[in-house]
């Protein structure tokens, strides 16, 4: 024990300054995948969709006329698309990938008469609770976490938030064991049939106002279990989700960004810009 104390005194403060300061190189890990539509041909779009295991990338039609849909919320970061077409599908190293609207994780392309693929403008909707979340809980937030049927990958990342390096308490964020003391409900997993009831009971027990955060591909879209016989999710089928954190699993920094975004203490950085596909991430 004494050696650990001496080592800590010698090394000094090791808590990250994120999000006040940028993410240092050793913290960077793939948090999501970005599709750069200007680098895709129709043939490539059809080919890469066939290799996606979760249908995060889907395509239909022929090289003459067709469509492609990319859903970063369903991506489990398997790396097939980034290896097959590295110029068109690029890992996002910035952990600030949480968004307030599900549609901001989605992008569609269309092509006809042999012309190159071009983006289709998707309708973006925001629920009242999402708009209201900007002005809530600006000084502190108490979080109730519910594992609604995950593989424990997201839970492993969540545990890191309480470690000295990330130290979420410095930002006024605290986990609470009771929903009656909670301001936010953070949900991981696909929401299985057995967990649907306990999840809804937890939500109803929370006082108003409250926000809901979907963490990980399973909660956001169902992931590889989407439309399975025991899955009741994705989460926004059951509850009004204020913030979506993609990833399989999300990195600790991405989870931290999602929590801060839900309470209006962070801004959105991730999204598909239809006007410029050459921005570096």
ZAMARGU-4260 file (C-alpha; in steps of 0.2 Angstrom, whole numbers, plus 5000, padded with zeros to 4 digits):
<rodrens>
0) 5000/5000/5000 | 5014/5012/5004 | 5022/5010/4987 | 5005/5015/4979 | 5005/5031/4990
5) 5022/5035/4986 | 5019/5032/4967 | 5004/5043/4968 | 5013/5057/4976 | 5027/5056/4963
10) 5015/5056/4948 | 5004/5070/4953 | 4986/5074/4948 | 4981/5062/4934 | 4963/5066/4932
15) 4958/5071/4914 | 4953/5089/4910 | 4940/5083/4898 | 4928/5091/4893 | 4936/5107/4898
20) 4952/5103/4888 | 4954/5093/4872 | 4956/5074/4872 | 4974/5069/4873 | 4981/5056/4861
25) 4981/5041/4873 | 4963/5044/4877 | 4957/5043/4859 | 4947/5028/4853 | 4934/5025/4840
30) 4918/5032/4847 | 4907/5031/4831 | 4909/5029/4812 | 4906/5044/4800 | 4901/5041/4782
35) 4909/5053/4769 | 4896/5052/4756 | 4907/5061/4743 | 4919/5046/4742 | 4906/5033/4738
40) 4900/5026/4721 | 4884/5017/4719 | 4893/5000/4717 | 4903/5003/4733 | 4887/5007/4742
45) 4878/4991/4737 | 4894/4981/4741 | 4897/4988/4758 | 4879/4986/4764 | 4880/4968/4760
50) 4894/4966/4773 | 4886/4975/4787 | 4881/4962/4801 | 4868/4974/4810 | 4860/4982/4795
55) 4868/4999/4801 | 4871/5001/4782 | 4857/4995/4771 | 4855/4998/4752 | 4843/4993/4738
60) 4841/4995/4720 | 4855/4993/4706 | 4870/5003/4701 | 4858/5014/4690 | 4845/5018/4703
65) 4846/5014/4721 | 4847/5021/4739 | 4858/5018/4754 | 4854/5021/4772 | 4868/5023/4786
70) 4863/5022/4804 | 4877/5026/4816 | 4866/5022/4831 | 4865/5004/4825 | 4884/5002/4822
75) 4893/4990/4833 | 4910/4996/4828 | 4915/4979/4820 | 4926/4988/4807 | 4921/4979/4791
80) 4915/4995/4782 | 4931/5005/4788 | 4942/4991/4782 | 4933/4989/4765 | 4931/5007/4761
85) 4942/5017/4773 | 4940/5033/4762 | 4921/5033/4764 | 4919/5026/4782 | 4930/5034/4795
90) 4931/5031/4813 | 4927/5046/4824 | 4940/5048/4837 | 4932/5063/4846 | 4922/5056/4860
95) 4909/5070/4858 | 4897/5059/4848 | 4881/5060/4859 | 4866/5068/4850 | 4848/5074/4855
100) 4839/5068/4840 | 4839/5050/4834 | 4839/5056/4816 | 4855/5065/4818 | 4864/5047/4818
105) 4856/5043/4802 | 4860/5048/4784 | 4852/5043/4767 | 4859/5043/4749 | 4851/5041/4733
110) 4856/5039/4715 | 4847/5038/4699 | 4851/5036/4680 | 4868/5031/4684 | 4872/5048/4693
115) 4884/5048/4708 | 4875/5046/4725 | 4869/5062/4734 | 4862/5064/4751 | 4844/5064/4755
120) 4838/5077/4768 | 4830/5067/4783 | 4817/5075/4793 | 4823/5079/4811 | 4811/5079/4825
125) 4814/5083/4843 | 4802/5079/4858 | 4797/5092/4870 | 4808/5083/4884 | 4823/5085/4872
130) 4820/5104/4870 | 4817/5106/4888 | 4833/5097/4894 | 4844/5112/4889 | 4838/5122/4905
135) 4837/5108/4917 | 4849/5103/4931 | 4863/5115/4926 | 4872/5113/4943 | 4871/5094/4947
140) 4863/5078/4941 | 4859/5062/4950 | 4858/5047/4938 | 4849/5031/4940 | 4857/5017/4928
145) 4847/5003/4922 | 4854/4988/4913 | 4840/4982/4903 | 4848/4968/4895 | 4866/4972/4890
150) 4882/4961/4888 | 4890/4971/4902 | 4901/4980/4889 | 4893/4997/4892 | 4893/4994/4911
155) 4912/4991/4911 | 4914/5008/4903 | 4902/5016/4915 | 4912/5010/4929 | 4927/5020/4923
160) 4917/5036/4925 | 4919/5035/4944 | 4937/5031/4943 | 4950/5045/4948 | 4955/5048/4930
165) 4938/5053/4924 | 4930/5058/4941 | 4912/5063/4935 | 4909/5070/4953 | 4920/5085/4948
170) 4907/5089/4935 | 4892/5088/4947 | 4887/5071/4941 | 4882/5057/4953 | 4875/5039/4952
175) 4861/5036/4964 | 4854/5018/4969 | 4836/5024/4970 | 4825/5031/4956 | 4816/5043/4968
180) 4832/5053/4970 | 4836/5053/4951 | 4835/5067/4939 | 4841/5056/4924 | 4838/5038/4919
185) 4853/5031/4909 | 4848/5014/4900 | 4860/5001/4893 | 4854/4985/4884 | 4841/4980/4871
190) 4827/4981/4884 | 4822/4963/4886 | 4804/4957/4889 | 4809/4953/4907 | 4816/4970/4910
195) 4803/4980/4901 | 4792/4981/4917 | 4806/4985/4929 | 4812/4999/4917 | 4795/5007/4916
200) 4792/5006/4935 | 4809/5015/4937 | 4805/5029/4925 | 4788/5031/4934 | 4796/5032/4951
205) 4807/5046/4946 | 4801/5064/4950 | 4798/5077/4937 | 4807/5084/4928 | 4818/5070/4921
210) 4828/5065/4906 | 4832/5048/4898 | 4848/5044/4890 | 4850/5029/4878 | 4868/5022/4880
215) 4876/5010/4867 | 4870/5003/4851 | 4858/4991/4859 | 4848/5004/4868 | 4849/5016/4853
220) 4844/5004/4840 | 4843/4987/4846 | 4861/4983/4839 | 4863/4965/4834 | 4847/4960/4843
225) 4836/4972/4834 | 4818/4964/4831 | 4823/4949/4841 | 4809/4939/4849 | 4814/4944/4867
230) 4819/4962/4863 | 4806/4976/4867 | 4818/4990/4862 | 4825/5001/4855 | 4823/5012/4870
235) 4814/5026/4862 | 4799/5014/4858 | 4796/5014/4877 | 4802/5031/4884 | 4805/5049/4878
240) 4824/5048/4875 | 4833/5065/4877 | 4851/5060/4872 | 4858/5045/4861 | 4876/5039/4864
245) 4881/5028/4850 | 4895/5015/4851 | 4897/4997/4856 | 4902/5000/4869 | 4903/5019/4870
250) 4919/5025/4877 | 4919/5033/4895 | 4922/5050/4887 | 4907/5048/4875 | 4896/5043/4890
255) 4902/5058/4899 | 4898/5069/4884 | 4881/5062/4883 | 4877/5065/4901 | 4883/5083/4899
260) 4874/5085/4883 | 4857/5079/4891 | 4858/5093/4904 | 4864/5107/4892 | 4882/5108/4898
265) 4889/5102/4882 | 4886/5105/4863 | 4884/5092/4849 | 4899/5089/4838 | 4894/5073/4829
270) 4882/5073/4814 | 4881/5072/4795 | 4885/5088/4787 | 4876/5087/4770 | 4886/5102/4763
275) 4904/5097/4766 | 4910/5079/4767 | 4928/5083/4768 | 4929/5089/4786 | 4942/5080/4797
280) 4936/5072/4813
</rodrens>
